């Protein structure tokens, strides 16, 4: 029998508009203002989960989660599906006390300069997308104002967010202690930048939304450049490879929190 948390996540998979009542209670709503591209002093709402108890003098890991295309919008709630919802559960808050930043990409936009419908990964934009830039800004704000352990910054994302994770990692390979891109794709011409970065990528071999080759080529390129990334290709799994990836008690989440710069 599947654990209750897995069943909960699978239920949310069936309804992309499912209300995130529990997570919205656990995650504080924050606001930042961003100027760049088409935005001028734009109000950007996002969510943050804080450690259940913050001890004086102690610093905590921070995870940035980049959601998929189905969670885009401006309701500041849909992006709490999957990983953020899981991390809000009491057992995870106790096991992995940390900050979790959950931004929301605007409708029709994307985290990375390229997306899953483009066949050539090297169509990367020269600059980060504005959506990614405001997340970078949010991260800097939390590092400055919260007891964040900068040696334990983590990045993960799924689908469109997997593309975003690969993109950000290549732009700032020294920023994170570990990166977990799930069913996304990256720019293999930048693979040499990722050689020293701890990476564990996951993809289902029957993914019809983002071809599994998108992760295979990134992993192969990093290995060719001299790196040793971890890769789990899930047999018989379609696009929703994030549920088995995130809920495996000995999988990517446990590994991610073990990494330190």
KATA-V606078 format. One line per field, one symbol per residue. psi: psi as a letter, one per 30 degrees, with the letter a starting at -180 (. if undefined). burial: I if it has 9 or more other C-alpha atoms within 8 Angstrom, else O. Layout:
psi=???
burial=???
This chain:
psi=kkleeeeeeeeeefjfgkkheeefeekkklklkkkkbfkjhkkjkllkklkekjkkfklllkkkkjllefglagfheffglceeeeffkeeeeeeiklkjkjlkklkfllelgllffkfjfggklellleeeefeeeeeeeeeeflikjffhklkllkcefeeeeeeeefeifgelfkkjkkhalajffgeffgefkjkjlkkkfgjfejkffeeeeeeeeeeefglilkkjjjkgkbeifeeeeefjfgbeeeeeffkk.
burial=OOOOOIIOIIOIOOOIOOOIOOIIOOIIIOOOOIOOOOOOOOOOIIIIIIIOOOOOOOOIIIIIIIIIIOIIIIOIOIIIIIIIIIIIOOOIIOOOIIIIIIIIIIOOOIIIIIIIOOOOIOIIIOOIIIIIIIIOOIIOOIIOOOIIIOIIIIIIIIIIIIIIIIIIIIOOIOOIIIIIIIIIIIIIOOIIOIIOIIIIIIIIIIIOOIIIOIIOIIIOIIIOIOIOIOOOOIOOIIIOIIIOIIIIOOIIIIIIIOIOO
